[in-house]
């Protein structure tokens, strides 16, 4: 009983879907066995084509394994060779094969990967202009390079490539514009927020002119709000609120894809927290009180943003400022108690304690009470195993030298203190993720 062409394809797909750490290697091993059996097949139904090769190259591309791009390049060269030797054009690599190569270069971030991606696209274009129209790069192929530029924060190259695609009569999509928006935010340019809003309007114009595939999505609006959160523009909060109002308008107009979620709320809360408005804590609490309108409940990340707003409230020296500071302090204390008592929130984390240390420093006016509160907060942070480098840095900023060294149980001659210098139980529960999800539960 001899397995046929279809049996091998099914088994190769099974390895690809297995998520096994060696899935790509095992899939390629089966491909090599398949090639030895069917490369010279006489029966047209059993003849090899590029389909199983494309399955394997895509698996390598998505694996992110070191050397994956090199493996795909080797497979492409092999496909070209056997296509010539067997006079079988159906086995030659096509745009899907080369798109996998592009994906691998970007995912693996090999040396000079952006230049290599550009060279691959140029080769695809050259082949398409000769006698292989099927090699013409499509939107997905170009998106690989777009992602690479965006990852480096090179918004200029992303925009230039989108314009180039339009010249090639490839209509930009919502995904591509979102890549551009992400690149603009990553660029950290002073005018990033303004530029992001301009791109959003560009998307709207493209959509109105007949391109059905580039209508701004909720992600487009969130990215623009995130750009405003990093901006220093004086009107950033009003602009962010306008974007949020457009999200709500579209949702209430029947577009369920625009239903506000915690990502949207968190982005606007961040703009509020970083604003110069004296009543920003009240604004943040007002936002939270309206979450139930969308079937949402605040999580730890949302509460931490409110704590950040509290931490950035400063005492101005007047009686009104003193009353305002006391109100904000009470908000911070209430949130802290809620975080520690409500198990569904996961407890106070490093970000919570970092913010609370600054709350205590900025809003507790009596020096003795302030230092006592800071000490109590740090001890609770140690008990909860949430001490990280940011907490240590905040502690250093808000405590006198001698007080700091006593709290970290080190002599002042120690020099720079790192988390690894402290008892390991103090940081046992610190999350190792670089980012916190707004969808955290």
Secondary structure, DSSP 8 states (H G I E B T S, - for coil): ----HHHHHHHHHHHHHHT-TTHHHHHHHHHHHHHHHHTT-SSGGGS--SHHHHHHHHHHHHH--TTHHHHHHHHHHHHHHHHHHHT-GGGS--HHHHHHHHHHHHHHT-TTHHHHHHHHHHHHHHHHHTT-GGG---HHHHHHHHHHHHHTT-HHHHHHHHHHHHHTT----HHHHHHHHHHHHHHT-TTHHHHHHHHHHHHHHHHHTT-TT----HHHHHHHHHHHHT---TTHHHHHHHHHHHHHHHHHTT-GGG---HHHHHHHHHHHHTS--TTHHHHHHHHHHTGGGGT----HHHHHHHHHHHHT----SSHHHHHHHHHHHHHHHHHHHHHHH-GGGT---HHHHHHHHHHHHHH--SHHHHHHHHHHHHHHHHHTT---HHHHHHHHHHS-HHHHHHHTT--GGG-S--GGGS-GGGGTT----SS--TT--
